Amino acid sequence: MNRRGNCHDNAVAESFFSLLKSERVKRKIYKDREQARQDIFDYIEMFYNPVRRHGNNGGLSPVDFEKQYFTKLSGV
């Protein structure tokens, strides 16, 4: 948070961590920190960015949205 008591400063991060907890971590027990780290890395890099559709991206995954953006930007 940038300002004391202003929850809107950190809304994007809070939203992401809420999704991470509800879609991946909830009710899981990891045997060690490395297993947890790998599972969270897989969630972000193998599902959240390339596959999961986001409402603010017109229903596209972040990877697809970025591809679309740079295609439009280059005029191809």
HTML snippet that shows the backbone in 3Dmol.js (N, CA, C, O; Angstrom):
<script src="https://3Dmol.org/build/3Dmol-min.js"></script>
<div id="view" style="width:600px;height:400px;position:relative"></div>
<script>
const pdb = `
ATOM      1  N   MET A   1       0.826  -1.179   0.000  1.00  0.00           N
ATOM      2  CA  MET A   1       0.000   0.000   0.000  1.00  0.00           C
ATOM      3  C   MET A   1       0.873   1.247   0.000  1.00  0.00           C
ATOM      4  O   MET A   1       1.905   1.299   0.670  1.00  0.00           O
ATOM      5  N   ASN A   2       0.460   2.213  -0.734  1.00  0.00           N
ATOM      6  CA  ASN A   2       1.198   3.466  -0.757  1.00  0.00           C
ATOM      7  C   ASN A   2       0.801   4.372   0.396  1.00  0.00           C
ATOM      8  O   ASN A   2       1.642   5.047   0.990  1.00  0.00           O
ATOM      9  N   ARG A   3      -0.476   4.379   0.701  1.00  0.00           N
ATOM     10  CA  ARG A   3      -0.968   5.237   1.769  1.00  0.00           C
ATOM     11  C   ARG A   3      -1.602   4.381   2.851  1.00  0.00           C
ATOM     12  O   ARG A   3      -2.262   3.381   2.569  1.00  0.00           O
ATOM     13  N   ARG A   4      -1.399   4.775   4.036  1.00  0.00           N
ATOM     14  CA  ARG A   4      -1.939   4.022   5.173  1.00  0.00           C
ATOM     15  C   ARG A   4      -3.458   3.922   5.083  1.00  0.00           C
ATOM     16  O   ARG A   4      -4.151   4.935   4.983  1.00  0.00           O
ATOM     17  N   GLY A   5      -3.964   2.699   5.120  1.00  0.00           N
ATOM     18  CA  GLY A   5      -5.391   2.481   5.156  1.00  0.00           C
ATOM     19  C   GLY A   5      -6.115   2.587   3.825  1.00  0.00           C
ATOM     20  O   GLY A   5      -7.343   2.512   3.794  1.00  0.00           O
ATOM     21  N   ASN A   6      -5.394   2.757   2.727  1.00  0.00           N
ATOM     22  CA  ASN A   6      -6.048   2.868   1.418  1.00  0.00           C
ATOM     23  C   ASN A   6      -5.922   1.534   0.692  1.00  0.00           C
ATOM     24  O   ASN A   6      -4.897   1.250   0.072  1.00  0.00           O
ATOM     25  N   CYS A   7      -6.961   0.728   0.773  1.00  0.00           N
ATOM     26  CA  CYS A   7      -6.911  -0.620   0.202  1.00  0.00           C
ATOM     27  C   CYS A   7      -6.851  -0.604  -1.319  1.00  0.00           C
ATOM     28  O   CYS A   7      -6.424  -1.592  -1.916  1.00  0.00           O
ATOM     29  N   HIS A   8      -7.263   0.480  -1.965  1.00  0.00           N
ATOM     30  CA  HIS A   8      -7.275   0.537  -3.422  1.00  0.00           C
ATOM     31  C   HIS A   8      -5.874   0.644  -4.018  1.00  0.00           C
ATOM     32  O   HIS A   8      -5.685   0.351  -5.199  1.00  0.00           O
ATOM     33  N   ASP A   9      -4.900   1.056  -3.229  1.00  0.00           N
ATOM     34  CA  ASP A   9      -3.522   1.149  -3.715  1.00  0.00           C
ATOM     35  C   ASP A   9      -2.969  -0.210  -4.095  1.00  0.00           C
ATOM     36  O   ASP A   9      -2.089  -0.310  -4.949  1.00  0.00           O
ATOM     37  N   ASN A  10      -3.476  -1.243  -3.472  1.00  0.00           N
ATOM     38  CA  ASN A  10      -2.916  -2.578  -3.647  1.00  0.00           C
ATOM     39  C   ASN A  10      -3.941  -3.553  -4.240  1.00  0.00           C
ATOM     40  O   ASN A  10      -3.807  -4.765  -4.073  1.00  0.00           O
ATOM     41  N   ALA A  11      -4.945  -3.040  -4.920  1.00  0.00           N
ATOM     42  CA  ALA A  11      -6.065  -3.861  -5.384  1.00  0.00           C
ATOM     43  C   ALA A  11      -5.643  -4.950  -6.362  1.00  0.00           C
ATOM     44  O   ALA A  11      -6.145  -6.072  -6.284  1.00  0.00           O
ATOM     45  N   VAL A  12      -4.735  -4.645  -7.275  1.00  0.00           N
ATOM     46  CA  VAL A  12      -4.319  -5.633  -8.274  1.00  0.00           C
ATOM     47  C   VAL A  12      -3.610  -6.803  -7.604  1.00  0.00           C
ATOM     48  O   VAL A  12      -3.895  -7.961  -7.908  1.00  0.00           O
ATOM     49  N   ALA A  13      -2.700  -6.509  -6.705  1.00  0.00           N
ATOM     50  CA  ALA A  13      -1.981  -7.573  -6.000  1.00  0.00           C
ATOM     51  C   ALA A  13      -2.929  -8.385  -5.131  1.00  0.00           C
ATOM     52  O   ALA A  13      -2.833  -9.611  -5.085  1.00  0.00           O
ATOM     53  N   GLU A  14      -3.836  -7.718  -4.448  1.00  0.00           N
ATOM     54  CA  GLU A  14      -4.801  -8.428  -3.609  1.00  0.00           C
ATOM     55  C   GLU A  14      -5.678  -9.351  -4.448  1.00  0.00           C
ATOM     56  O   GLU A  14      -5.963 -10.478  -4.041  1.00  0.00           O
ATOM     57  N   SER A  15      -6.099  -8.885  -5.600  1.00  0.00           N
ATOM     58  CA  SER A  15      -6.922  -9.699  -6.493  1.00  0.00           C
ATOM     59  C   SER A  15      -6.163 -10.941  -6.946  1.00  0.00           C
ATOM     60  O   SER A  15      -6.706 -12.046  -6.927  1.00  0.00           O
ATOM     61  N   PHE A  16      -4.898 -10.759  -7.357  1.00  0.00           N
ATOM     62  CA  PHE A  16      -4.095 -11.892  -7.804  1.00  0.00           C
ATOM     63  C   PHE A  16      -3.924 -12.918  -6.688  1.00  0.00           C
ATOM     64  O   PHE A  16      -4.130 -14.111  -6.907  1.00  0.00           O
ATOM     65  N   PHE A  17      -3.549 -12.461  -5.494  1.00  0.00           N
ATOM     66  CA  PHE A  17      -3.318 -13.401  -4.398  1.00  0.00           C
ATOM     67  C   PHE A  17      -4.596 -14.099  -3.973  1.00  0.00           C
ATOM     68  O   PHE A  17      -4.553 -15.252  -3.544  1.00  0.00           O
ATOM     69  N   SER A  18      -5.730 -13.425  -4.082  1.00  0.00           N
ATOM     70  CA  SER A  18      -7.001 -14.069  -3.794  1.00  0.00           C
ATOM     71  C   SER A  18      -7.260 -15.213  -4.775  1.00  0.00           C
ATOM     72  O   SER A  18      -7.681 -16.298  -4.374  1.00  0.00           O
ATOM     73  N   LEU A  19      -7.006 -14.965  -6.065  1.00  0.00           N
ATOM     74  CA  LEU A  19      -7.179 -16.015  -7.077  1.00  0.00           C
ATOM     75  C   LEU A  19      -6.201 -17.167  -6.853  1.00  0.00           C
ATOM     76  O   LEU A  19      -6.575 -18.337  -6.937  1.00  0.00           O
ATOM     77  N   LEU A  20      -4.959 -16.826  -6.569  1.00  0.00           N
ATOM     78  CA  LEU A  20      -3.946 -17.852  -6.319  1.00  0.00           C
ATOM     79  C   LEU A  20      -4.372 -18.755  -5.168  1.00  0.00           C
ATOM     80  O   LEU A  20      -4.268 -19.978  -5.261  1.00  0.00           O
ATOM     81  N   LYS A  21      -4.842 -18.164  -4.107  1.00  0.00           N
ATOM     82  CA  LYS A  21      -5.262 -18.951  -2.949  1.00  0.00           C
ATOM     83  C   LYS A  21      -6.478 -19.814  -3.263  1.00  0.00           C
ATOM     84  O   LYS A  21      -6.511 -20.993  -2.910  1.00  0.00           O
ATOM     85  N   SER A  22      -7.479 -19.231  -3.927  1.00  0.00           N
ATOM     86  CA  SER A  22      -8.715 -19.991  -4.149  1.00  0.00           C
ATOM     87  C   SER A  22      -8.583 -21.021  -5.270  1.00  0.00           C
ATOM     88  O   SER A  22      -9.217 -22.075  -5.216  1.00  0.00           O
ATOM     89  N   GLU A  23      -7.763 -20.728  -6.288  1.00  0.00           N
ATOM     90  CA  GLU A  23      -7.651 -21.643  -7.426  1.00  0.00           C
ATOM     91  C   GLU A  23      -6.542 -22.673  -7.273  1.00  0.00           C
ATOM     92  O   GLU A  23      -6.570 -23.708  -7.940  1.00  0.00           O
ATOM     93  N   ARG A  24      -5.573 -22.414  -6.415  1.00  0.00           N
ATOM     94  CA  ARG A  24      -4.435 -23.324  -6.378  1.00  0.00           C
ATOM     95  C   ARG A  24      -4.032 -23.802  -4.990  1.00  0.00           C
ATOM     96  O   ARG A  24      -3.869 -25.004  -4.780  1.00  0.00           O
ATOM     97  N   VAL A  25      -3.873 -22.909  -4.062  1.00  0.00           N
ATOM     98  CA  VAL A  25      -3.243 -23.250  -2.787  1.00  0.00           C
ATOM     99  C   VAL A  25      -4.229 -23.767  -1.752  1.00  0.00           C
ATOM    100  O   VAL A  25      -3.853 -24.558  -0.886  1.00  0.00           O
ATOM    101  N   LYS A  26      -5.472 -23.339  -1.825  1.00  0.00           N
ATOM    102  CA  LYS A  26      -6.459 -23.700  -0.811  1.00  0.00           C
ATOM    103  C   LYS A  26      -6.573 -25.214  -0.658  1.00  0.00           C
ATOM    104  O   LYS A  26      -6.686 -25.943  -1.643  1.00  0.00           O
ATOM    105  N   ARG A  27      -6.542 -25.665   0.561  1.00  0.00           N
ATOM    106  CA  ARG A  27      -6.664 -27.083   0.921  1.00  0.00           C
ATOM    107  C   ARG A  27      -5.510 -27.951   0.440  1.00  0.00           C
ATOM    108  O   ARG A  27      -5.645 -29.175   0.422  1.00  0.00           O
ATOM    109  N   LYS A  28      -4.387 -27.369   0.053  1.00  0.00           N
ATOM    110  CA  LYS A  28      -3.217 -28.160  -0.320  1.00  0.00           C
ATOM    111  C   LYS A  28      -2.226 -28.139   0.832  1.00  0.00           C
ATOM    112  O   LYS A  28      -2.078 -27.137   1.531  1.00  0.00           O
ATOM    113  N   ILE A  29      -1.563 -29.250   1.011  1.00  0.00           N
ATOM    114  CA  ILE A  29      -0.497 -29.324   1.996  1.00  0.00           C
ATOM    115  C   ILE A  29       0.770 -29.699   1.247  1.00  0.00           C
ATOM    116  O   ILE A  29       0.847 -30.753   0.617  1.00  0.00           O
ATOM    117  N   TYR A  30       1.748 -28.832   1.324  1.00  0.00           N
ATOM    118  CA  TYR A  30       3.022 -29.055   0.655  1.00  0.00           C
ATOM    119  C   TYR A  30       3.999 -29.692   1.634  1.00  0.00           C
ATOM    120  O   TYR A  30       4.036 -29.339   2.813  1.00  0.00           O
ATOM    121  N   LYS A  31       4.788 -30.635   1.130  1.00  0.00           N
ATOM    122  CA  LYS A  31       5.723 -31.320   2.028  1.00  0.00           C
ATOM    123  C   LYS A  31       6.904 -30.436   2.402  1.00  0.00           C
ATOM    124  O   LYS A  31       7.506 -30.611   3.461  1.00  0.00           O
ATOM    125  N   ASP A  32       7.236 -29.483   1.529  1.00  0.00           N
ATOM    126  CA  ASP A  32       8.322 -28.550   1.835  1.00  0.00           C
ATOM    127  C   ASP A  32       8.157 -27.271   1.009  1.00  0.00           C
ATOM    128  O   ASP A  32       7.291 -27.177   0.139  1.00  0.00           O
ATOM    129  N   ARG A  33       9.002 -26.306   1.303  1.00  0.00           N
ATOM    130  CA  ARG A  33       8.940 -25.005   0.642  1.00  0.00           C
ATOM    131  C   ARG A  33       9.191 -25.122  -0.861  1.00  0.00           C
ATOM    132  O   ARG A  33       8.568 -24.407  -1.645  1.00  0.00           O
ATOM    133  N   GLU A  34      10.082 -26.002  -1.268  1.00  0.00           N
ATOM    134  CA  GLU A  34      10.401 -26.168  -2.687  1.00  0.00           C
ATOM    135  C   GLU A  34       9.193 -26.683  -3.467  1.00  0.00           C
ATOM    136  O   GLU A  34       8.943 -26.230  -4.584  1.00  0.00           O
ATOM    137  N   GLN A  35       8.455 -27.606  -2.904  1.00  0.00           N
ATOM    138  CA  GLN A  35       7.252 -28.105  -3.572  1.00  0.00           C
ATOM    139  C   GLN A  35       6.220 -26.989  -3.713  1.00  0.00           C
ATOM    140  O   GLN A  35       5.575 -26.878  -4.756  1.00  0.00           O
ATOM    141  N   ALA A  36       6.056 -26.176  -2.699  1.00  0.00           N
ATOM    142  CA  ALA A  36       5.119 -25.043  -2.762  1.00  0.00           C
ATOM    143  C   ALA A  36       5.578 -24.041  -3.808  1.00  0.00           C
ATOM    144  O   ALA A  36       4.770 -23.555  -4.600  1.00  0.00           O
ATOM    145  N   ARG A  37       6.875 -23.726  -3.817  1.00  0.00           N
ATOM    146  CA  ARG A  37       7.425 -22.785  -4.780  1.00  0.00           C
ATOM    147  C   ARG A  37       7.186 -23.267  -6.207  1.00  0.00           C
ATOM    148  O   ARG A  37       6.780 -22.485  -7.067  1.00  0.00           O
ATOM    149  N   GLN A  38       7.432 -24.540  -6.460  1.00  0.00           N
ATOM    150  CA  GLN A  38       7.268 -25.096  -7.802  1.00  0.00           C
ATOM    151  C   GLN A  38       5.808 -25.095  -8.225  1.00  0.00           C
ATOM    152  O   GLN A  38       5.494 -24.792  -9.376  1.00  0.00           O
ATOM    153  N   ASP A  39       4.916 -25.430  -7.306  1.00  0.00           N
ATOM    154  CA  ASP A  39       3.492 -25.456  -7.624  1.00  0.00           C
ATOM    155  C   ASP A  39       2.975 -24.054  -7.951  1.00  0.00           C
ATOM    156  O   ASP A  39       2.196 -23.884  -8.889  1.00  0.00           O
ATOM    157  N   ILE A  40       3.397 -23.064  -7.192  1.00  0.00           N
ATOM    158  CA  ILE A  40       2.970 -21.683  -7.450  1.00  0.00           C
ATOM    159  C   ILE A  40       3.584 -21.175  -8.743  1.00  0.00           C
ATOM    160  O   ILE A  40       2.916 -20.478  -9.507  1.00  0.00           O
ATOM    161  N   PHE A  41       4.843 -21.508  -9.005  1.00  0.00           N
ATOM    162  CA  PHE A  41       5.476 -21.127 -10.269  1.00  0.00           C
ATOM    163  C   PHE A  41       4.706 -21.729 -11.441  1.00  0.00           C
ATOM    164  O   PHE A  41       4.427 -21.040 -12.422  1.00  0.00           O
ATOM    165  N   ASP A  42       4.362 -23.010 -11.340  1.00  0.00           N
ATOM    166  CA  ASP A  42       3.594 -23.666 -12.406  1.00  0.00           C
ATOM    167  C   ASP A  42       2.240 -22.997 -12.614  1.00  0.00           C
ATOM    168  O   ASP A  42       1.807 -22.815 -13.752  1.00  0.00           O
ATOM    169  N   TYR A  43       1.569 -22.628 -11.523  1.00  0.00           N
ATOM    170  CA  TYR A  43       0.277 -21.951 -11.628  1.00  0.00           C
ATOM    171  C   TYR A  43       0.413 -20.652 -12.422  1.00  0.00           C
ATOM    172  O   TYR A  43      -0.391 -20.374 -13.312  1.00  0.00           O
ATOM    173  N   ILE A  44       1.428 -19.865 -12.098  1.00  0.00           N
ATOM    174  CA  ILE A  44       1.598 -18.563 -12.749  1.00  0.00           C
ATOM    175  C   ILE A  44       2.046 -18.733 -14.193  1.00  0.00           C
ATOM    176  O   ILE A  44       1.449 -18.147 -15.096  1.00  0.00           O
ATOM    177  N   GLU A  45       3.083 -19.523 -14.424  1.00  0.00           N
ATOM    178  CA  GLU A  45       3.696 -19.611 -15.754  1.00  0.00           C
ATOM    179  C   GLU A  45       2.998 -20.577 -16.708  1.00  0.00           C
ATOM    180  O   GLU A  45       3.085 -20.405 -17.924  1.00  0.00           O
ATOM    181  N   MET A  46       2.310 -21.585 -16.183  1.00  0.00           N
ATOM    182  CA  MET A  46       1.682 -22.582 -17.050  1.00  0.00           C
ATOM    183  C   MET A  46       0.171 -22.418 -17.154  1.00  0.00           C
ATOM    184  O   MET A  46      -0.446 -22.969 -18.066  1.00  0.00           O
ATOM    185  N   PHE A  47      -0.435 -21.666 -16.232  1.00  0.00           N
ATOM    186  CA  PHE A  47      -1.889 -21.504 -16.284  1.00  0.00           C
ATOM    187  C   PHE A  47      -2.311 -20.034 -16.271  1.00  0.00           C
ATOM    188  O   PHE A  47      -2.987 -19.584 -17.197  1.00  0.00           O
ATOM    189  N   TYR A  48      -1.928 -19.284 -15.247  1.00  0.00           N
ATOM    190  CA  TYR A  48      -2.437 -17.925 -15.061  1.00  0.00           C
ATOM    191  C   TYR A  48      -2.097 -17.012 -16.239  1.00  0.00           C
ATOM    192  O   TYR A  48      -2.978 -16.318 -16.748  1.00  0.00           O
ATOM    193  N   ASN A  49      -0.865 -16.997 -16.673  1.00  0.00           N
ATOM    194  CA  ASN A  49      -0.473 -16.116 -17.788  1.00  0.00           C
ATOM    195  C   ASN A  49      -0.863 -16.647 -19.166  1.00  0.00           C
ATOM    196  O   ASN A  49      -1.422 -15.886 -19.956  1.00  0.00           O
ATOM    197  N   PRO A  50      -0.599 -17.912 -19.494  1.00  0.00           N
ATOM    198  CA  PRO A  50      -0.889 -18.338 -20.866  1.00  0.00           C
ATOM    199  C   PRO A  50      -2.303 -18.852 -21.116  1.00  0.00           C
ATOM    200  O   PRO A  50      -2.743 -18.847 -22.265  1.00  0.00           O
ATOM    201  N   VAL A  51      -3.038 -19.296 -20.089  1.00  0.00           N
ATOM    202  CA  VAL A  51      -4.307 -19.983 -20.316  1.00  0.00           C
ATOM    203  C   VAL A  51      -5.501 -19.248 -19.704  1.00  0.00           C
ATOM    204  O   VAL A  51      -6.512 -19.044 -20.377  1.00  0.00           O
ATOM    205  N   ARG A  52      -5.393 -18.857 -18.454  1.00  0.00           N
ATOM    206  CA  ARG A  52      -6.542 -18.301 -17.734  1.00  0.00           C
ATOM    207  C   ARG A  52      -7.042 -17.022 -18.391  1.00  0.00           C
ATOM    208  O   ARG A  52      -6.271 -16.097 -18.647  1.00  0.00           O
ATOM    209  N   ARG A  53      -8.336 -16.983 -18.658  1.00  0.00           N
ATOM    210  CA  ARG A  53      -8.939 -15.803 -19.271  1.00  0.00           C
ATOM    211  C   ARG A  53      -9.202 -14.750 -18.199  1.00  0.00           C
ATOM    212  O   ARG A  53      -9.608 -15.061 -17.080  1.00  0.00           O
ATOM    213  N   HIS A  54      -8.958 -13.499 -18.573  1.00  0.00           N
ATOM    214  CA  HIS A  54      -9.119 -12.386 -17.643  1.00  0.00           C
ATOM    215  C   HIS A  54     -10.193 -11.439 -18.162  1.00  0.00           C
ATOM    216  O   HIS A  54     -10.205 -11.091 -19.343  1.00  0.00           O
ATOM    217  N   GLY A  55     -11.073 -11.033 -17.295  1.00  0.00           N
ATOM    218  CA  GLY A  55     -12.178 -10.161 -17.679  1.00  0.00           C
ATOM    219  C   GLY A  55     -11.728  -8.808 -18.192  1.00  0.00           C
ATOM    220  O   GLY A  55     -12.355  -8.254 -19.095  1.00  0.00           O
ATOM    221  N   ASN A  56     -10.669  -8.270 -17.644  1.00  0.00           N
ATOM    222  CA  ASN A  56     -10.197  -6.950 -18.065  1.00  0.00           C
ATOM    223  C   ASN A  56      -9.410  -6.991 -19.366  1.00  0.00           C
ATOM    224  O   ASN A  56      -9.046  -5.942 -19.895  1.00  0.00           O
ATOM    225  N   ASN A  57      -9.147  -8.157 -19.880  1.00  0.00           N
ATOM    226  CA  ASN A  57      -8.421  -8.309 -21.152  1.00  0.00           C
ATOM    227  C   ASN A  57      -9.351  -8.744 -22.268  1.00  0.00           C
ATOM    228  O   ASN A  57      -8.896  -9.322 -23.254  1.00  0.00           O
ATOM    229  N   GLY A  58     -10.617  -8.486 -22.140  1.00  0.00           N
ATOM    230  CA  GLY A  58     -11.567  -8.902 -23.161  1.00  0.00           C
ATOM    231  C   GLY A  58     -11.724 -10.410 -23.228  1.00  0.00           C
ATOM    232  O   GLY A  58     -12.030 -10.957 -24.287  1.00  0.00           O
ATOM    233  N   GLY A  59     -11.519 -11.081 -22.113  1.00  0.00           N
ATOM    234  CA  GLY A  59     -11.655 -12.534 -22.074  1.00  0.00           C
ATOM    235  C   GLY A  59     -10.445 -13.277 -22.600  1.00  0.00           C
ATOM    236  O   GLY A  59     -10.519 -14.482 -22.841  1.00  0.00           O
ATOM    237  N   LEU A  60      -9.328 -12.582 -22.784  1.00  0.00           N
ATOM    238  CA  LEU A  60      -8.100 -13.218 -23.264  1.00  0.00           C
ATOM    239  C   LEU A  60      -7.156 -13.479 -22.106  1.00  0.00           C
ATOM    240  O   LEU A  60      -7.235 -12.825 -21.065  1.00  0.00           O
ATOM    241  N   SER A  61      -6.262 -14.441 -22.294  1.00  0.00           N
ATOM    242  CA  SER A  61      -5.205 -14.643 -21.311  1.00  0.00           C
ATOM    243  C   SER A  61      -4.209 -13.492 -21.462  1.00  0.00           C
ATOM    244  O   SER A  61      -4.175 -12.850 -22.512  1.00  0.00           O
ATOM    245  N   PRO A  62      -3.397 -13.220 -20.436  1.00  0.00           N
ATOM    246  CA  PRO A  62      -2.409 -12.152 -20.565  1.00  0.00           C
ATOM    247  C   PRO A  62      -1.467 -12.347 -21.758  1.00  0.00           C
ATOM    248  O   PRO A  62      -1.111 -11.376 -22.425  1.00  0.00           O
ATOM    249  N   VAL A  63      -1.066 -13.575 -22.028  1.00  0.00           N
ATOM    250  CA  VAL A  63      -0.172 -13.842 -23.157  1.00  0.00           C
ATOM    251  C   VAL A  63      -0.866 -13.510 -24.480  1.00  0.00           C
ATOM    252  O   VAL A  63      -0.279 -12.859 -25.345  1.00  0.00           O
ATOM    253  N   ASP A  64      -2.116 -13.959 -24.637  1.00  0.00           N
ATOM    254  CA  ASP A  64      -2.857 -13.672 -25.867  1.00  0.00           C
ATOM    255  C   ASP A  64      -3.136 -12.185 -26.020  1.00  0.00           C
ATOM    256  O   ASP A  64      -3.070 -11.653 -27.128  1.00  0.00           O
ATOM    257  N   PHE A  65      -3.449 -11.507 -24.915  1.00  0.00           N
ATOM    258  CA  PHE A  65      -3.706 -10.072 -24.954  1.00  0.00           C
ATOM    259  C   PHE A  65      -2.453  -9.333 -25.408  1.00  0.00           C
ATOM    260  O   PHE A  65      -2.527  -8.412 -26.222  1.00  0.00           O
ATOM    261  N   GLU A  66      -1.308  -9.739 -24.881  1.00  0.00           N
ATOM    262  CA  GLU A  66      -0.050  -9.097 -25.255  1.00  0.00           C
ATOM    263  C   GLU A  66       0.275  -9.336 -26.726  1.00  0.00           C
ATOM    264  O   GLU A  66       0.725  -8.419 -27.415  1.00  0.00           O
ATOM    265  N   LYS A  67       0.056 -10.546 -27.213  1.00  0.00           N
ATOM    266  CA  LYS A  67       0.273 -10.837 -28.636  1.00  0.00           C
ATOM    267  C   LYS A  67      -0.620  -9.957 -29.502  1.00  0.00           C
ATOM    268  O   LYS A  67      -0.169  -9.381 -30.492  1.00  0.00           O
ATOM    269  N   GLN A  68      -1.897  -9.857 -29.117  1.00  0.00           N
ATOM    270  CA  GLN A  68      -2.841  -9.032 -29.870  1.00  0.00           C
ATOM    271  C   GLN A  68      -2.408  -7.565 -29.854  1.00  0.00           C
ATOM    272  O   GLN A  68      -2.479  -6.888 -30.880  1.00  0.00           O
ATOM    273  N   TYR A  69      -1.971  -7.083 -28.725  1.00  0.00           N
ATOM    274  CA  TYR A  69      -1.536  -5.700 -28.589  1.00  0.00           C
ATOM    275  C   TYR A  69      -0.343  -5.404 -29.509  1.00  0.00           C
ATOM    276  O   TYR A  69      -0.348  -4.406 -30.230  1.00  0.00           O
ATOM    277  N   PHE A  70       0.669  -6.264 -29.481  1.00  0.00           N
ATOM    278  CA  PHE A  70       1.851  -6.012 -30.287  1.00  0.00           C
ATOM    279  C   PHE A  70       1.587  -6.226 -31.777  1.00  0.00           C
ATOM    280  O   PHE A  70       2.240  -5.601 -32.613  1.00  0.00           O
ATOM    281  N   THR A  71       0.653  -7.087 -32.114  1.00  0.00           N
ATOM    282  CA  THR A  71       0.268  -7.240 -33.522  1.00  0.00           C
ATOM    283  C   THR A  71      -0.387  -5.963 -34.026  1.00  0.00           C
ATOM    284  O   THR A  71      -0.076  -5.498 -35.122  1.00  0.00           O
ATOM    285  N   LYS A  72      -1.282  -5.399 -33.242  1.00  0.00           N
ATOM    286  CA  LYS A  72      -1.930  -4.133 -33.626  1.00  0.00           C
ATOM    287  C   LYS A  72      -0.918  -2.996 -33.673  1.00  0.00           C
ATOM    288  O   LYS A  72      -0.988  -2.136 -34.551  1.00  0.00           O
ATOM    289  N   LEU A  73       0.004  -2.990 -32.749  1.00  0.00           N
ATOM    290  CA  LEU A  73       1.008  -1.944 -32.663  1.00  0.00           C
ATOM    291  C   LEU A  73       1.930  -1.964 -33.891  1.00  0.00           C
ATOM    292  O   LEU A  73       2.323  -0.912 -34.395  1.00  0.00           O
ATOM    293  N   SER A  74       2.269  -3.162 -34.363  1.00  0.00           N
ATOM    294  CA  SER A  74       3.177  -3.272 -35.508  1.00  0.00           C
ATOM    295  C   SER A  74       2.434  -3.083 -36.842  1.00  0.00           C
ATOM    296  O   SER A  74       3.060  -2.919 -37.889  1.00  0.00           O
ATOM    297  N   GLY A  75       1.107  -3.109 -36.791  1.00  0.00           N
ATOM    298  CA  GLY A  75       0.328  -2.899 -38.010  1.00  0.00           C
ATOM    299  C   GLY A  75       0.258  -4.087 -38.912  1.00  0.00           C
ATOM    300  O   GLY A  75      -0.081  -3.945 -40.087  1.00  0.00           O
ATOM    301  N   VAL A  76       0.566  -5.262 -38.407  1.00  0.00           N
ATOM    302  CA  VAL A  76       0.533  -6.492 -39.212  1.00  0.00           C
ATOM    303  C   VAL A  76      -0.857  -7.048 -39.244  1.00  0.00           C
ATOM    304  O   VAL A  76      -1.094  -8.081 -39.870  1.00  0.00           O
TER     305      VAL A  76
END
`;
const viewer = $3Dmol.createViewer("view");
viewer.addModel(pdb, "pdb");
viewer.setStyle({}, {cartoon: {color: "spectrum"}});
viewer.zoomTo();
viewer.render();
</script>
